[in-house]
Amino acid sequence: MQKIFNNKQELARYFGEYLLKATQEKPELYIALSGGSTPKVIFELLSKEYDKTIDWTKIRFFWGDERMVAPTNPESNFGMTREYLFDHVKTRAVNIFRVKGELEPQEALNAYTHSVNDNVPLHNGIPQFDIMLLGLGDDGHTASIFPHQIDLWHSRNICELAQHPESGQVRVSMTGDIINNSKQIFFLVTGENKAEKVDEIINQKGSYKQYPAALVDKNKTEWLLDKEAAHLL
């Protein structure tokens, strides 16, 4: 299912209303966040317009992927979330489960795997998030599973070490089983540069099967798009 918005702010408010309703209906909510420019806008709006209405203490925060950098590094997904959301709402530190990107990659992977496995409710024998936020790369990647490592999607592990195809940067990424085990998945996609891949994946065109983003369970997925990203649909 796709929802198309005039701009990022409209998209952010739609997600804000969804999150507000979800926190009102459940005593606790498990969410895996994504990085990127679109979530940044969403977090910024949530922190300003939903800081009082959403009970942030009910939410347990995780990340679908993270770069192997310190939390103060500008490339840190956690750091971005802290700057645009956590510093402005009343959440609890004990409810924030970040990837420790300052550690050695394998150590960070092991620690985060245990953190997810020990703190997220199980369904089908594996952790189940209430909400999984995903972005879409220009190359069709999602989380940090890129086309050249698409086999990582099918790993039986909760997380894997992935590598950016150009920079070689190492990242921790959740795998396909965990992503698709989520109750609700949102793709947050904005910008004209994403339109071609959005069209290929949603309409199953060309070589769409080579994109990790095409392996996300479409029956649980809602695409939240601005009109630029959706203009080829």
C-alpha positions as CSV (number, residue, x, y, z in Angstrom):
1,M,0.0,0.0,0.0
2,Q,1.2,3.5,-0.8
3,K,0.4,6.9,0.6
4,I,1.5,10.0,-1.2
5,F,2.1,13.3,0.5
6,N,2.7,16.8,-0.8
7,N,5.9,17.2,1.3
8,K,7.9,15.7,4.1
9,Q,6.0,17.5,6.8
10,E,2.7,16.0,5.7
11,L,4.4,12.6,5.7
12,A,5.8,13.2,9.2
13,R,2.4,14.2,10.6
14,Y,0.8,11.0,9.2
15,F,3.4,9.0,11.0
16,G,3.1,11.1,14.1
17,E,-0.6,10.3,14.2
18,Y,0.1,6.6,13.7
19,L,2.6,6.6,16.5
20,L,0.3,8.5,18.8
21,K,-2.5,6.0,18.3
22,A,-0.2,3.0,18.7
23,T,1.2,4.3,22.1
24,Q,-2.4,4.9,23.3
25,E,-3.4,1.3,22.5
26,K,-0.3,-0.5,23.9
27,P,1.5,-0.4,27.2
28,E,4.8,-0.5,25.4
29,L,5.9,-0.2,21.8
30,Y,9.0,-1.7,20.2
31,I,10.3,0.3,17.2
32,A,13.4,0.0,15.0
33,L,14.4,3.3,13.5
34,S,16.3,4.2,10.3
35,G,18.7,6.9,9.5
36,G,18.8,9.3,6.6
37,S,17.3,12.7,5.7
38,T,13.6,11.7,5.7
39,P,13.7,10.4,9.3
40,K,15.6,13.5,10.3
41,V,12.6,15.6,9.2
42,I,10.1,13.3,10.8
43,F,12.0,13.3,14.2
44,E,12.3,17.0,14.1
45,L,8.5,17.5,13.5
46,L,7.6,14.8,16.1
47,S,9.8,16.6,18.7
48,K,8.0,19.9,18.1
49,E,4.4,18.8,17.5
50,Y,4.1,15.5,19.4
51,D,6.4,16.1,22.4
52,K,3.5,16.4,24.8
53,T,0.8,14.2,23.2
54,I,2.9,11.0,22.7
55,D,3.9,9.1,25.8
56,W,7.5,8.6,24.8
57,T,8.3,6.5,27.9
58,K,6.3,3.7,26.4
59,I,8.6,3.3,23.4
60,R,11.6,1.0,23.2
61,F,13.9,2.3,20.6
62,F,16.2,0.2,18.4
63,W,17.8,0.7,15.0
64,G,17.6,-1.3,11.8
65,D,21.2,-0.5,11.0
66,E,24.1,1.6,12.2
67,R,27.5,2.6,10.9
68,M,30.6,1.7,12.9
69,V,31.2,5.1,14.2
70,A,31.1,6.8,17.6
71,P,27.7,8.1,18.8
72,T,29.0,11.6,18.5
73,N,30.0,11.1,14.9
74,P,27.8,13.1,12.3
75,E,27.2,9.8,10.5
76,S,25.7,8.0,13.5
77,N,22.1,7.1,13.1
78,F,21.7,7.2,16.9
79,G,23.4,10.5,17.1
80,M,21.0,12.0,14.5
81,T,18.1,10.6,16.5
82,R,19.4,12.0,19.7
83,E,19.9,15.5,18.2
84,Y,16.5,15.7,16.5
85,L,14.3,13.7,18.8
86,F,15.7,12.4,22.1
87,D,17.0,15.7,23.3
88,H,13.5,17.3,23.0
89,V,11.1,14.7,24.3
90,K,10.7,12.9,27.7
91,T,12.0,9.4,26.9
92,R,14.0,7.2,29.2
93,A,17.6,6.2,28.7
94,V,16.9,2.6,29.7
95,N,14.5,2.4,26.7
96,I,17.2,3.3,24.1
97,F,19.1,0.3,22.7
98,R,21.7,1.6,20.3
99,V,24.4,-0.2,18.3
100,K,27.7,0.6,20.0
101,G,29.5,1.7,16.8
102,E,32.6,2.8,18.7
103,L,33.4,-0.9,19.4
104,E,35.2,-3.3,17.0
105,P,32.6,-4.4,14.4
106,Q,32.3,-8.1,15.6
107,E,32.0,-7.0,19.2
108,A,29.3,-4.4,18.3
109,L,27.4,-7.0,16.3
110,N,27.5,-9.5,19.1
111,A,26.4,-7.0,21.7
112,Y,23.5,-5.7,19.6
113,T,22.4,-9.1,18.7
114,H,22.1,-10.0,22.4
115,S,20.4,-6.7,23.1
116,V,17.7,-7.3,20.5
117,N,17.2,-10.9,21.4
118,D,17.0,-10.2,25.2
119,N,14.8,-7.1,25.0
120,V,12.3,-7.5,22.1
121,P,9.3,-9.9,22.5
122,L,9.6,-13.1,20.4
123,H,7.2,-14.2,17.7
124,N,7.8,-17.2,15.5
125,G,10.9,-17.8,17.8
126,I,12.6,-14.5,16.8
127,P,12.3,-10.9,17.9
128,Q,9.2,-9.0,16.7
129,F,9.1,-5.2,16.4
130,D,5.8,-3.4,16.4
131,I,7.1,-0.9,13.9
132,M,10.1,-1.2,11.5
133,L,11.1,2.0,9.7
134,L,13.1,1.6,6.5
135,G,14.6,3.8,3.9
136,L,15.3,3.1,0.3
137,G,18.7,3.8,-1.3
138,D,19.3,4.9,-4.8
139,D,20.7,1.5,-5.5
140,G,17.7,-0.4,-4.0
141,H,19.3,-1.2,-0.7
142,T,17.4,-1.0,2.6
143,A,18.7,-1.1,6.2
144,S,22.4,-1.7,5.3
145,I,21.9,-4.6,3.0
146,F,23.2,-3.6,-0.4
147,P,22.6,-5.5,-3.7
148,H,26.2,-6.8,-3.8
149,Q,25.5,-8.5,-0.4
150,I,21.9,-9.5,-0.9
151,D,22.6,-12.9,0.5
152,L,22.8,-11.3,3.9
153,W,19.1,-10.7,3.7
154,H,18.5,-14.5,4.0
155,S,20.9,-15.0,7.0
156,R,19.4,-16.8,10.0
157,N,21.1,-14.4,12.3
158,I,19.3,-11.4,13.8
159,C,22.0,-9.0,12.5
160,E,25.0,-9.2,10.2
161,L,28.0,-7.1,9.4
162,A,27.5,-5.4,6.0
163,Q,29.8,-3.2,3.9
164,H,29.0,-0.1,1.8
165,P,30.0,-1.0,-1.8
166,E,31.9,2.2,-2.5
167,S,33.3,3.5,0.8
168,G,33.9,0.1,2.3
169,Q,32.4,1.4,5.6
170,V,31.3,-1.5,7.9
171,R,27.8,-1.4,9.4
172,V,25.6,-3.6,11.5
173,S,22.3,-4.4,9.8
174,M,19.2,-6.4,10.8
175,T,18.4,-9.2,8.4
176,G,15.4,-10.1,6.4
177,D,13.8,-12.5,8.9
178,I,13.8,-9.8,11.6
179,I,12.6,-7.1,9.3
180,N,9.7,-9.2,7.8
181,N,8.7,-10.5,11.3
182,S,7.7,-6.9,12.3
183,K,4.0,-6.2,12.8
184,Q,4.1,-3.1,10.6
185,I,6.8,-1.9,8.2
186,F,7.0,1.6,6.8
187,F,9.2,2.7,3.9
188,L,9.9,6.4,4.3
189,V,11.0,7.7,0.9
190,T,11.2,11.2,-0.4
191,G,12.9,12.9,-3.3
192,E,12.9,12.6,-7.1
193,N,16.1,10.6,-7.1
194,K,14.2,7.7,-5.5
195,A,11.4,7.6,-8.0
196,E,12.9,5.1,-10.4
197,K,13.6,2.5,-7.8
198,V,10.2,3.1,-6.1
199,D,8.5,2.4,-9.5
200,E,10.6,-0.7,-10.2
201,I,10.0,-2.2,-6.8
202,I,6.3,-1.4,-6.3
203,N,5.4,-2.3,-9.9
204,Q,7.9,-5.2,-10.1
205,K,9.6,-4.0,-13.2
206,G,12.9,-5.0,-14.8
207,S,15.5,-6.5,-12.5
208,Y,13.7,-5.5,-9.3
209,K,14.5,-8.8,-7.6
210,Q,18.1,-7.8,-7.3
211,Y,17.2,-5.1,-4.9
212,P,17.1,-6.0,-1.1
213,A,14.2,-3.5,-0.7
214,A,12.1,-5.7,-3.0
215,L,12.4,-8.6,-0.5
216,V,10.4,-6.7,2.3
217,D,7.1,-8.3,3.0
218,K,4.6,-6.3,0.9
219,N,1.6,-7.5,2.9
220,K,2.9,-5.7,6.0
221,T,4.4,-2.7,4.3
222,E,3.1,0.8,3.8
223,W,5.1,3.1,1.5
224,L,5.0,6.7,2.7
225,L,6.1,8.8,-0.2
226,D,6.3,12.4,-1.1
227,K,5.0,13.3,-4.6
228,E,8.5,13.6,-6.0
229,A,9.4,10.0,-5.0
230,A,6.0,8.8,-6.3
231,H,5.9,10.7,-9.6
232,L,6.6,7.6,-11.8
233,L,3.9,5.4,-10.2
